[in-house]
Amino acid sequence: MDRTEVVTKLVDYFAEMEKTVDADTHLIAHDVIDSLGMLDLVEFIEDTFEVPIDQSMLVMENFATVGRVADTVLAAASS
C-alpha cells in the first residue's frame, strides 16, 4: 500500500459522507470531522487497512489533514 492509495480511500470515505476533501484539507478546521467523527475514522482505518491505531497516535497532528492521516496509516502499517 502506498500513500496515494491510502489518500484515495480516505477521500472516498469522506465522499460517502458528502464531504469534499483532498490531501491538504484540514479536517477539523473545515468541520469535516469532530471528535466522534475521528473515532469513526479510526474504526474505518483499522478495518480498511487492517492496521491498529495505537492510542499514542491519536493526536490532532496525525489527523489534521487527509495527508497526515495517510502518513499515520503508513506509519502504523510499518510498525
C-alpha angles and dihedrals in degrees: 000000000000134000095261092055092049093048091049093052091047092049088050090049091055092043089060086061090049092252118137112213141154133194092282100045111123102230100201099036092050093046093243092135138007129196093286090045089054090057090051089049092052090051090050091050094049092047098041101040096027093229127129116236106214118216089244088064093055097097126124094245090063092051101037096106137008088253092054090048089052090050089050091051091051092047090051091048092052096048 
